[in-house]
Amino acid sequence: MTPTGSPAELRPVRVWDLPTRCFHWLLALAVIGLVVTGKVGGNALVWHMRLGLLVLALLAFRLVWGVIGGRWSRFTSFVRSPATVLRYLRGEHRADDHFEVGHNPLGSLSVLAMLGLLLAQVGTGLLADDEIATTGPLNRFVDTATGLQATAWHKGPGQAILLVLVGLHLAAIVFYRLRGSNLVAPMLGGDKLLPSTVPPTTDTLRTRALALVLVLLCAALSVWIGRLGG
């Protein structure tokens, strides 16, 4: 969505803090790697499992960062009520909605769907058993039927829905680019041209250090879960 106001009223505003940007691009690369290694199979499944644990750490980080992170990275800034979504679709925007800043209401639904599905994919991957040579680290804690059900979802509907969501995400980027809004540039540099009344996110050395500590804790948790498989 193009910001309102004349060009003279716009200025660069920090929207995405560095931790959020790093999360976004690392997750994108990890998902690509997961799709490729999952399709290749065989020895590549070793890397598939490692990438799955990486995604687990990233998702754990994002869930916590969505509470304590920068203003526009917090869930409270973009998780909208159904009534707000309807207002957005009808074009009834209020001055304090800030739909043009981070995720608009439709974009927020896409983000939540992606995070939820990735959590389901990681969860079922941890329980999966391909009945050949690869089992998830938590498979030994469930019965055979549960492991096979998790595998069926992970390799079937879960994977298909994930590919659809990724395709819709890319299509939305192209759609908004054609309408004059570049969604990629702010996720690279962090800043977006916005009215001077829009408050910036917090992106200081202190918050980045906090994010680094949180990342290390999430990575340690993921490694610990990965080692439960013995």
C-alpha positions in Angstrom: 0.0 0.0 0.0 1.4 3.4 -1.0 1.9 5.8 2.0 -0.4 8.7 2.0 1.0 12.3 1.8 3.1 14.2 -0.6 6.7 13.2 -1.2 7.9 16.2 0.9 6.1 14.8 3.9 7.8 11.4 3.7 11.0 10.4 5.4 12.9 7.2 5.9 11.5 5.4 9.0 13.0 2.3 10.5 10.3 -0.3 10.2 12.1 -3.7 10.4 14.8 -4.1 13.0 17.9 -6.1 12.2 16.9 -9.2 14.1 13.6 -9.4 12.2 15.3 -8.9 8.9 17.9 -11.6 9.6 15.1 -14.0 10.7 13.1 -13.4 7.5 16.0 -14.1 5.1 17.4 -17.0 7.1 13.9 -18.6 7.2 13.5 -18.1 3.5 16.8 -19.8 2.7 16.1 -22.6 5.2 12.7 -23.3 3.6 14.2 -23.4 0.2 16.8 -25.9 1.5 14.1 -28.0 3.2 12.1 -28.2 0.0 15.1 -29.2 -2.1 16.5 -31.7 0.4 13.1 -33.2 0.9 12.6 -33.7 -2.8 16.1 -35.2 -3.3 15.8 -37.6 -0.4 18.4 -40.2 0.4 21.5 -38.8 2.1 20.1 -35.3 1.7 17.6 -36.1 4.4 20.4 -35.6 7.0 20.6 -31.9 5.9 16.8 -31.9 5.8 16.7 -32.7 9.5 19.4 -30.2 10.3 17.5 -27.4 8.4 14.4 -28.5 10.2 16.1 -27.9 13.5 17.3 -24.5 12.3 13.7 -23.6 11.4 12.7 -24.7 14.8 15.2 -22.3 16.4 14.1 -19.5 14.1 10.4 -20.0 14.9 11.1 -20.1 18.6 13.0 -16.8 18.3 10.3 -15.2 16.2 7.5 -16.1 18.7 9.4 -14.5 21.5 10.6 -11.6 19.4 7.0 -11.0 18.5 6.4 -10.1 22.1 9.6 -8.2 23.1 11.0 -7.1 19.7 10.8 -3.8 17.8 7.4 -2.0 17.6 6.5 -3.2 14.1 7.8 -6.7 14.7 5.5 -7.3 17.6 2.3 -9.3 17.0 0.3 -6.5 18.7 1.2 -4.2 15.8 -0.1 -6.4 13.0 -2.5 -9.0 14.4 -5.9 -7.4 13.5 -9.4 -8.1 14.5 -11.9 -9.4 11.8 -13.6 -6.0 11.9 -10.3 -4.2 11.1 -9.6 -6.6 8.3 -13.1 -5.8 6.8 -12.4 -2.1 7.2 -9.2 -2.5 5.3 -10.9 -4.4 2.5 -13.5 -1.7 2.2 -10.8 1.0 2.2 -12.0 2.6 5.4 -8.6 3.5 6.9 -8.2 5.5 10.1 -5.2 7.7 10.8 -3.9 5.4 13.5 -4.3 2.2 11.6 -0.8 2.4 10.0 -1.7 -0.2 7.4 1.1 1.1 5.2 3.9 0.6 7.7 4.5 -3.1 8.4 2.2 -5.9 7.6 -1.3 -4.8 6.4 -4.2 -6.9 7.6 -4.1 -9.3 4.7 -0.3 -9.6 5.0 -0.6 -10.3 8.7 -3.0 -13.2 7.9 -0.4 -14.6 5.5 2.4 -14.3 8.1 0.4 -16.0 10.8 -0.6 -18.8 8.4 3.0 -19.3 7.4 4.3 -19.4 11.0 1.5 -21.8 12.0 2.1 -24.1 9.1 5.9 -24.1 9.6 5.3 -25.0 13.3 3.1 -27.9 12.2 5.7 -29.0 9.6 8.5 -28.9 12.1 6.4 -30.6 14.7 5.4 -33.5 12.4 9.0 -33.7 11.2 10.2 -34.2 14.7 7.8 -37.2 15.0 8.2 -38.5 11.5 9.4 -42.0 10.4 10.0 -42.7 6.7 10.2 -46.5 7.5 13.6 -46.6 5.7 16.4 -44.9 7.5 15.3 -41.6 8.8 13.2 -40.8 12.0 12.6 -37.6 13.8 14.3 -37.1 17.2 11.0 -37.3 19.0 9.6 -40.3 17.1 10.7 -42.7 19.9 8.3 -40.9 22.3 5.2 -41.8 20.2 3.6 -45.0 19.0 4.1 -46.2 15.4 0.6 -45.0 14.2 1.2 -41.5 15.5 4.6 -41.4 13.8 3.2 -42.6 10.5 0.3 -40.1 10.7 2.8 -37.3 11.3 4.9 -38.5 8.3 1.9 -38.6 6.0 1.0 -35.0 6.9 4.6 -33.8 6.7 5.1 -35.2 3.2 1.6 -34.7 1.9 -0.9 -31.9 2.8 1.6 -30.0 4.9 4.2 -29.7 2.1 1.6 -28.9 -0.5 0.0 -26.1 1.6 3.4 -24.7 2.4 4.3 -24.4 -1.3 0.9 -22.7 -2.0 1.6 -20.2 0.8 5.1 -19.5 -0.5 3.6 -19.0 -4.0 1.0 -16.6 -2.7 3.6 -14.7 -0.7 5.7 -14.2 -3.9 2.7 -13.2 -5.9 1.8 -10.6 -3.3 5.2 -9.1 -3.5 4.9 -8.8 -7.3 1.3 -7.4 -7.0 2.3 -4.7 -4.6 5.4 -3.9 -6.6 3.3 -3.3 -9.7 1.2 -0.9 -7.5 4.3 1.1 -6.6 5.1 -0.4 -3.2 8.4 -2.3 -2.8 8.1 -4.8 0.0 11.5 -6.2 -0.4 13.6 -3.1 0.0 12.5 -2.4 3.6 13.2 -6.0 4.6 16.7 -5.5 3.3 17.6 -2.1 4.6 15.0 -1.8 7.4 13.7 1.7 6.4 10.6 2.7 4.5 9.5 6.1 3.2 6.6 7.1 5.5 4.9 10.2 7.0 6.9 11.8 9.7 4.1 11.0 12.2 4.8 7.3 12.0 6.9 6.1 15.0 10.0 4.1 14.2 10.8 0.7 15.6 13.6 0.3 18.2 16.7 -1.0 16.5 19.7 -0.3 18.8 22.8 -2.2 19.8 21.1 -3.1 23.1 18.1 -4.7 21.3 20.4 -6.4 18.8 22.4 -7.8 21.7 19.2 -9.0 23.4 18.2 -10.7 20.1 21.6 -12.4 19.9 21.2 -13.9 23.4 17.7 -15.0 22.5 18.9 -16.6 19.3 21.6 -18.6 21.2 19.1 -19.8 23.7 16.7 -20.9 20.9 19.6 -22.6 19.1 20.5 -24.5 22.3 16.9 -25.6 22.7 16.8 -26.8 19.1 20.1 -28.7 19.5 18.9 -30.3 22.7 15.7 -31.5 21.0 17.7 -32.8 18.1 19.8 -34.9 20.4 16.8 -36.6 22.0 16.7 -39.0 19.2 19.9 -40.6 20.5 
